[in-house]
Amino acid sequence: MRYGYWTPVFGGWLRNVPDEGMEASWAYTKALTQNAERWGYDLTLIAELNLNDIKGIEQPALDAWSTAAALAAVTGSIELMVAVRPNFHHPALFAKAAANIDRISGGRLALNVVSSWWADEAKQYGLQFDQHDDRYARTAEWLTVVDGLWTEERFDFAGQFYTTEQAICAPKPAKRPTVYAGGESEKAKAMIAAQCDAYVMHGDPADAIAPKIADMAARREAAGGAPMQYGMAAYAIVRDSEAEAKRELDRITSVTELPAGYANFDQWLSGTQLERELKIQEYSVSNRGLRPNLVGTPEQLKERVAEYEAAGLDLLLLQMSPQAEEMERFAVQVMGSA
């Protein structure tokens, strides 16, 4: 299993705990990422939203791509998996900038391609917001342009959304960045199986993840691609006893009133095709992070990780709070790092 974590660009992950002791700042992010390398983490996911989806839109949120460029220069081994939303980035200009960041990192850049869901954010910034199926049509073209510029000396393209004429991207990436993407609709899965390298999922129990991996593997084989990687979001709590872990779970999921960001959550829920209804309690942790039940003693978490490995999962994308302290504890007690 590879272990990744979400960079806390929003100043935390708990929607109903106002201060988690990890501010949305460069200083905290730099220290956390350098420590994460020392603790043995393989990857960090840097989310891209201009507005703060966790703490409320008035609160600070770090920019994903300038943060990634800075981290590329001050780290040495960790994979930088940065979210990118095609409707916010012209693909030819993006290909040029991302290739440069990959060069700075020595070939450690990866993409998490996200088809946008937040209409209000796009409206605030005066940006295009596509309806569901159009999002994936745009993403398919966008990926074609980016990949073409990364692999060909000159690239011509004429599509519904984008056009290039003898476009040049030089220097090219040190190595072609891995492209991760997620989605649960038929359009999303078809696009990912055809054009991406890895499929990332919201949190779910291992017996729900296994058939999703089998389905995507079959789609990938039918598309004639190389085997994919599979990742999943999860929130982790590790304690010396089950009782301690349960007390922490109760603390973070006790919702006494709806926080400032609830309207954004409600919009996201109504705008996606989730396979099961999200419970209001799950609002406290994003991306269905509590469903994997990575809550308990080190031994219990190791057993659950082994279940996911048996289901075909390659990567855990972890959220914890407070991030630095909990990541170090998880590394020592579950990953077995020094």
Buried (B, 14 or more C-beta within 10 A) or exposed (E): EBBBBBBBBBBBBBBBBEEBEBBBBEEBBBEBBBBBBEBBBBBBBBBBBBBBBBBBBEBEBBEBBEBBBBBBEEBEEBBBBBBBBBBBBBBBEBBBEBBBBBBBBEEBBBBBBBBBBBBEBBEEEEEEBBEBEBBBBBBBBBBBBBBBBBEEEEBEBEBEBBEBEEBEBEEBBBEBBBBBBBBEBEBBBBBBBBBBBBBBBBBBBBEBBBEBBEEBBEBBEEEEBEEBBBBBBBBBBBBEEEEBBBEBBEBBBEBEEBBBBBEBBEBBBEEBEEEEEBEEEBBBBBBBBBBBBBBBBBEBBBEBBEBBEEBBBBBBBBBBBBBBEBBBBBBBBBBEBE
